[in-house]
């Protein structure tokens, strides 16, 4: 329409300085985005070419020796280094670690290509097509108003793609996940079909019950029973975290980081006084620990 409702015939809408500025900003952002995408595409192609050269006949002996199985550990290691950089809010390190992480799928795809399995192009086709299929509210006519709507639709489409619902609602949870993450996903899947406490009170009571069972198992001096109850208690703690909207994996990682920071303070102070940890009384180490805690210098 050339004019807004109620404007006189022949009169257009005169753009304000603010609206004109907004248009210029939008165009500028769009141009920067286009340039960034194009630049990223060129650099990604360069990474693929470098990896192909490393795996080629005149390439690097170490790179040529690697297999899909030997690279798995590096994939996991680089993932955790990315997480460390995020936790530390170290953005230059994050950029570097993301590059290291990005290398791993390119490396794996190059190995797969050498074995005649698939290429990096196949992997990119798979994820591009999946993103379009599972976002019909963006690339189609579907409607999704909330993140929860999107998640529900994603799961429905995923089931359709896999030929219907799984035999078990837990089948979609990989057994290779870190244990805390696996527990969280298992409990969330079960809760989605009604296997859930009515409220957080039930979770707290269950935690108290598990603590009592652990104490009883400890008194029996049966290691298997103790391990069993420790596992039950950890699983219940994961459920408590889920109720409180806390990622248990991240919560524990941050606790580990705080422990590292505070223990490092204890080490520094003992060394500064000319002492050794092994000869320092526990009471003194506890004083230094509390000092570090009060100072709150850790970032986590």
Secondary structure, 3 states (H helix, E strand, C coil): CCCCCCCCCCCCCCCCHHHHHHHHHHHHHHHHHHHHHHHHHHHHHHHHHHHHHHHCCCCCHHHHHCCHHHHHHHHHHHHHHHHHHHHCCCHHHHHHHHHHHHHHHHHHHHHHHHCCCCCHHHHHHHHHHHHHHCCHHHHCCCCCCCHHHHHHHHHHHHHHHCCCCCCCCCCCCCCCCCHHHHHHHHHHHHHHCCCCCCCHHHHHHHHHHHHHHHHHHHHHCCHHHHHHHHHHHHHHHHHHHHHCCCCHHHHHHHHHHHHHHHHHHHHHHHHHCCCCHHHCCHHHHHHHHHHHHHHCCCCC
